[in-house]
Amino acid sequence: MQLNIYSDDNYLPKGIEPVPMLYPFWKQFIPTEKYPWSKLYGKYIEVSNSLFKMTSLKEADLVIMPINWRAIRG
């Protein structure tokens, strides 16, 4: 069973990467091979579509804040 999730990259500040949970759905943010940690999320990216489905806000079971909360806390 997949969990329906929703997130909107309009809420992602320019120059800030999204939380890794969203990498499979926003492929433009997946770290490139030049970084040693880029392979860290490989398995998750492979299996993520069996776990989550990106849907509309109305259909979502869960809304994902696209930025790590630690990056915006004051």
Secondary structure, DSSP 8 states (H G I E B T S, - for coil): --EEEE--GGGS-TT----GGGTTTSGGGS--TTSGGGGGGHHHHHHHHHHEEE--TTT-SEE--SS-HHHH--
